[in-house]
Amino acid sequence: MTKVGQVTVGSLLQRLSSGTGRRSAAAPAAEGLEPLTERLSRNKVTRIALSFLDANAGLHLKDLLFDATSDDRRVVVDGHSVWNFGSDSFLGLDRHPRVHEAIAAALPEWGAHNGASRAFSSPVLVDEAEEKLAAWLGVPDTFIFPSVTLANVGLLPAITQPGDLLVVDRESHDSVHQGARLAAAHGARVVELTEPDPAALERVVARAGSHKGLVLAIDGVYSMSGRMPPLAELDATIRKLGGIMYVDDAHGTGVVGPRGRGAAAEALGTLDNVLMVGSLSKAFSCLGGFVTCTPELKTILKIRSSTFIFGGPVPPPYLAAISAVCDIIMSPEYDDLLGGLRSRISRFTDGLDALGVEYHGGGSAIISLKVGDLEQTFAAGRALFDRGFYAQSATYPAVPIHGGLLRVQINANHPLEAVDGLLAAVEQVWKDLRLPTRRRAVTKS
Ligand SMILES: Cc1ncc(COP(=O)(O)O)c(C=O)c1O
């Protein structure tokens, strides 16, 4: 792990660059994990990444360690206190007393962990949490996994079979692509949708030829840009073609749509005809992921999903916390929380509009400022950090090579002064680094 300005790879690179990589006969035999480390670090892509980390040690803000955090989203890094605009806990529920109480109350009764795969046994808390999630979403049932990644990796191979066609939107989260790779290994045909466009979807499916089942896997909110694909049009198209949509709505859960039911609920009005995967770690500030389903489908998914069968569960205190968050979401307090979040989002986007700074997103709590160049993206993140604001520099491969973004996550517990301060800092940094605005297209001299 690194703190700002420190990386731990320098000596490794030095050693690598001092030789050809082949040992002379006289050299002592490498021991322990060294041969593996050396072999992996000679991989071209790894080497480029290591060189970049070393060359830009003071610039990028990767692997940050917080020495302290506070209720109003301040964090301390190496003695430097900054407002944290890099948290997915969009509603601030990670600091909510009822969530803390639920965790604290469940701990002595149920222990820190159940210690078994759910396929063997679970505390009854899991049933309660799944029922509450289903009631909130207006669906017959839900099925909890320990993370969205494990949901995607378990579910995509579970819902497809040999002869089926799985269309994966290119901009989907890495875990959707990983799940699709496993589905392909199990015999499904997987094709990529290069743009989330209904006509492109029709073309891709037509080109793929005959198939049995058909699934489109796509994000509800793209995690890096905060943009949202046209789910209503894509759903109409995939259903016309006889298929179903699988929406990873990790960032929409609790934030987008009616009562935070997500991007698919907002676009389609109902979750009856989709498989919606939501996050319990982001706006929920607990742990895990879930998929909407029926009780019958859930039984089948339990039989077919390897991450359910062979993996561990969400620990009991966090299951209790999920139920507590469902109660909050169904209470009038949620209107205040969401209202506070949405007013901060529009305060920030209105401010960016006034500055002429271009961005993606704003339909969720992710607003990504367009920078472009990779080094400039790190430089912008670093300059904001020095001014007291932490936002994430999203660079290749998470975004296209010249599509660097400064990713800002607005939280309901950000004080308004922090949002205003961030806008002022963005204005100054965009001027200092001559970053693109609507008024100034040229970025570099
Ligand atoms: C769209 C999407 N899916 C999945 C994940 C992974 O979620 P988890 O941390 O629960 O595995 C993320 C995380 O940011 C995400 O943005």
The ligand as a Tripos MOL2 file, in Angstrom:
@<TRIPOS>MOLECULE
LIG
   16    16     1     0     0
SMALL
NO_CHARGES

@<TRIPOS>ATOM
      1 C1        -21.2910   -1.2760  -12.0410 C.3       1 LIG1
      2 C2        -20.5040   -1.9630  -10.9570 C.ar      1 LIG1
      3 N1        -20.6440   -3.2850  -10.8060 N.ar      1 LIG1
      4 C3        -19.9590   -3.9360   -9.8590 C.ar      1 LIG1
      5 C4        -19.0900   -3.2910   -9.0060 C.ar      1 LIG1
      6 C5        -18.3570   -4.0800   -7.9720 C.3       1 LIG1
      7 O1        -19.0800   -4.0580   -6.8000 O.3       1 LIG1
      8 P1        -18.5840   -4.8550   -5.5190 P.3       1 LIG1
      9 O2        -17.5760   -3.9530   -4.8740 O.co2     1 LIG1
     10 O3        -19.7950   -5.0360   -4.6780 O.co2     1 LIG1
     11 O4        -17.9980   -6.1290   -5.9800 O.co2     1 LIG1
     12 C6        -18.9230   -1.9220   -9.1250 C.ar      1 LIG1
     13 C7        -17.9960   -1.2330   -8.2160 C.2       1 LIG1
     14 O5        -17.7000   -0.0880   -8.2980 O.2       1 LIG1
     15 C8        -19.6410   -1.2310  -10.1300 C.ar      1 LIG1
     16 O6        -19.4990    0.0730  -10.2960 O.3       1 LIG1
@<TRIPOS>BOND
     1     1     2 1
     2     2     3 ar
     3     2    15 ar
     4     3     4 ar
     5     4     5 ar
     6     5     6 1
     7     5    12 ar
     8     6     7 1
     9     7     8 1
    10     8     9 2
    11     8    10 1
    12     8    11 1
    13    12    13 1
    14    12    15 ar
    15    13    14 2
    16    15    16 1
@<TRIPOS>SUBSTRUCTURE
     1 LIG1         1 GROUP 0 **** ****
